[in-house]
Amino acid sequence: MGAKLNVGVVGCGYWGPNLIRNFNSLHDCNLKAVCDLSVERLRHMQSLYPHVEVYNDYTRFLEDAGLDAVVVATSVRLHHPMCKAALLAGKHVLVEKPMAASSAECDDLEQIARSKGLTIMVGHTFLYSPIVRRIKKIVDDGDVGEIRYISARRLNLGLFQKDINVAWDLAPHDISIILYILGENPISVNCRGGANVSKNVHDVTTLWLGFSRNRSATIHSSWLDPRKTREMTIVGSKRMIVYDDVANQDKIRIYDARVESPPHYDTFAEFHYAYHYGDSYVPYVRQEEPLKIECQHFIDCIKTKTEPISGARQARNVVRILEASSLSLARDGAPVDFAVAPAKPAETTGQAPAQVAEVVPIANVATNGDGQSNGHGRGSKSPATGRSRKAKTSGTTKSAARP
Ligand SMILES: NC(=O)c1ccc[n+]([C@@H]2O[C@H](COP(=O)([O-])OP(=O)(O)OC[C@H]3O[C@@H](n4cnc5c(N)ncnc54)[C@H](O)[C@@H]3O)[C@@H](O)[C@H]2O)c1
């Protein structure tokens, strides 16, 4: 496909204008039209981009604007109907995260796109971040050793949503980064949180993801925090990485720090942890706007008919984890376990991140009424029980000598 692709963006609220700006800046596409219900937003867009057609009716936008591709930046509940209408009208689709309000909706969109030979891609922007890609390379090169756990914090005051909780709003970023870095899906998910401002809409959540080989990740998301925080710590057996996305410079720092327990010991007195404190350093990463890379990738995937890095399969896995988090929240934090299908060979050109296995929820561990696992099946390895065992061990640490 040599000609410029005609692109239209629906949703000119908070995030849409960033997509509009980036698509307008790309050489091999033509930002042809934008759509919003708000005439005021359309007027504003027209003042910035006078050459762009404006529509306040989505059906007319799809039928009359002569588009090859549609970018959906509306609220999550509209993702499925709007994407479906666009695909059925023969348009390629880029939809904001999360892909849809349920995994069944994601499957439906993937199936329609596949049957019509169209590209569907999801705006998991951080997979296009040079910083995140650098972290992935550092991990894959073995510089941090075996990953032990990842902890992520994404906090701010607002923006409060009415139809989704904070996990659905903010955690998709962290989930997508964690799956990308670890190259696999969790085997267990649980989530607790609080609805402090709006009844029934959780504004603070903590997700726990359990992975194979005893690895785990926690994701703390909040709309109720005075400081904007976007932080991730990746703890490896050899080194640790701290990624601070809010920092102007030095967004990643690698710490040569680790703790080892002795391979064997006979008496309690012989037991000493070995603490290693080394240098820390900041790798150079060339800054480039991730969203611009994402928008270009969408155009490239359409032109070359390749599967996007953040394609439907990857994005559906994120939605499945969010679904599991809602289930767990409703059951006071009870774990939701997944069956993990074997990883399939990459269907792509090699641009894709390590393939993650398909996630299939299999069971929800019954609770004993206070949110604790009752110890059935995989639930016996629940975070709750695992944590308490560790807490005891770390008590020992305090009495151990620090070198
Ligand atoms: N990738 C990121 O970093 C990132 C950041 C923020 C938001 N987002 C995602 O972007 C999407 C939009 O979020 P937002 O914060 O911009 O929402 P928003 O509410 O600010 O904007 C949505 C816009 O859609 C318009 N709209 C609603 N119904 C419509 C209809 N039927 N036809 C045409 N227009 C309609 C509204 O008028 C509004 O202007 C969400 O999926 C969100 O998760 C992604």
The ligand as an SDF file (V2000), in Angstrom:
LIG
                    3D

 44 48  0  0  0  0  0  0  0  0999 V2000
   -2.5670    5.4470   26.5360 N   0  0  0  0  0  0  0  0  0  0  0  0
   -2.6500    6.2900   27.5400 C   0  0  0  0  0  0  0  0  0  0  0  0
   -1.6470    6.6360   28.1640 O   0  0  0  0  0  0  0  0  0  0  0  0
   -3.9890    6.8470   27.9260 C   0  0  0  0  0  0  0  0  0  0  0  0
   -4.0820    7.9550   28.7680 C   0  0  0  0  0  0  0  0  0  0  0  0
   -5.3410    8.4270   29.1010 C   0  0  0  0  0  0  0  0  0  0  0  0
   -6.4890    7.8110   28.6120 C   0  0  0  0  0  0  0  0  0  0  0  0
   -6.3560    6.7360   27.8000 N   0  0  0  0  0  0  0  0  0  0  0  0
   -7.5490    6.0390   27.2810 C   0  0  0  0  0  0  0  0  0  0  0  0
   -8.1790    6.8860   26.3220 O   0  0  0  0  0  0  0  0  0  0  0  0
   -9.5870    6.6380   26.3060 C   0  0  0  0  0  0  0  0  0  0  0  0
  -10.3220    7.9640   26.4740 C   0  0  0  0  0  0  0  0  0  0  0  0
   -9.9970    8.4910   27.7250 O   0  0  0  0  0  0  0  0  0  0  0  0
  -10.1470   10.0670   28.0180 P   0  0  0  0  0  0  0  0  0  0  0  0
   -9.5850   10.2630   29.3640 O   0  0  0  0  0  0  0  0  0  0  0  0
   -9.6320   10.8510   26.8690 O   0  0  0  0  0  0  0  0  0  0  0  0
  -11.7420   10.1980   28.0730 O   0  0  0  0  0  0  0  0  0  0  0  0
  -12.5870   11.5600   27.9400 P   0  0  0  0  0  0  0  0  0  0  0  0
  -13.8820   11.2810   28.5990 O   0  0  0  0  0  0  0  0  0  0  0  0
  -11.7900   12.7270   28.3540 O   0  0  0  0  0  0  0  0  0  0  0  0
  -12.8230   11.6900   26.3680 O   0  0  0  0  0  0  0  0  0  0  0  0
  -13.7480   10.8910   25.6720 C   0  0  0  0  0  0  0  0  0  0  0  0
  -14.3390   11.7240   24.5430 C   0  0  0  0  0  0  0  0  0  0  0  0
  -15.2050   10.8590   23.7810 O   0  0  0  0  0  0  0  0  0  0  0  0
  -16.3200   11.6350   23.3950 C   0  0  0  0  0  0  0  0  0  0  0  0
  -17.4690   10.7610   23.0820 N   0  0  0  0  0  0  0  0  0  0  0  0
  -18.2330   10.0670   23.9730 C   0  0  0  0  0  0  0  0  0  0  0  0
  -19.2030    9.4110   23.3170 N   0  0  0  0  0  0  0  0  0  0  0  0
  -19.0410    9.6660   21.9890 C   0  0  0  0  0  0  0  0  0  0  0  0
  -19.7380    9.2800   20.8230 C   0  0  0  0  0  0  0  0  0  0  0  0
  -20.8010    8.4710   20.8750 N   0  0  0  0  0  0  0  0  0  0  0  0
  -19.2950    9.7480   19.6330 N   0  0  0  0  0  0  0  0  0  0  0  0
  -18.2340   10.5730   19.5670 C   0  0  0  0  0  0  0  0  0  0  0  0
  -17.5280   10.9880   20.6590 N   0  0  0  0  0  0  0  0  0  0  0  0
  -17.9320   10.5370   21.8560 C   0  0  0  0  0  0  0  0  0  0  0  0
  -16.6020   12.5350   24.5890 C   0  0  0  0  0  0  0  0  0  0  0  0
  -17.3630   13.6640   24.2110 O   0  0  0  0  0  0  0  0  0  0  0  0
  -15.1940   12.8890   25.0350 C   0  0  0  0  0  0  0  0  0  0  0  0
  -14.7310   14.1000   24.4460 O   0  0  0  0  0  0  0  0  0  0  0  0
   -9.8410    5.6240   27.4280 C   0  0  0  0  0  0  0  0  0  0  0  0
   -9.9030    4.3480   26.8920 O   0  0  0  0  0  0  0  0  0  0  0  0
   -8.6090    5.7560   28.3140 C   0  0  0  0  0  0  0  0  0  0  0  0
   -8.3140    4.5720   29.0220 O   0  0  0  0  0  0  0  0  0  0  0  0
   -5.1470    6.2540   27.4490 C   0  0  0  0  0  0  0  0  0  0  0  0
  1  2  1  0
  2  3  2  0
  2  4  1  0
  4  5  1  0
  4 44  2  0
  5  6  2  0
  6  7  1  0
  7  8  2  0
  8  9  1  0
  8 44  1  0
  9 10  1  0
  9 42  1  0
 10 11  1  0
 11 12  1  0
 11 40  1  0
 12 13  1  0
 13 14  1  0
 14 15  2  0
 14 16  1  0
 14 17  1  0
 17 18  1  0
 18 19  2  0
 18 20  1  0
 18 21  1  0
 21 22  1  0
 22 23  1  0
 23 24  1  0
 23 38  1  0
 24 25  1  0
 25 26  1  0
 25 36  1  0
 26 27  1  0
 26 35  1  0
 27 28  2  0
 28 29  1  0
 29 30  1  0
 29 35  2  0
 30 31  1  0
 30 32  2  0
 32 33  1  0
 33 34  2  0
 34 35  1  0
 36 37  1  0
 36 38  1  0
 38 39  1  0
 40 41  1  0
 40 42  1  0
 42 43  1  0
M  CHG  2   8   1  16  -1
M  END
$$$$
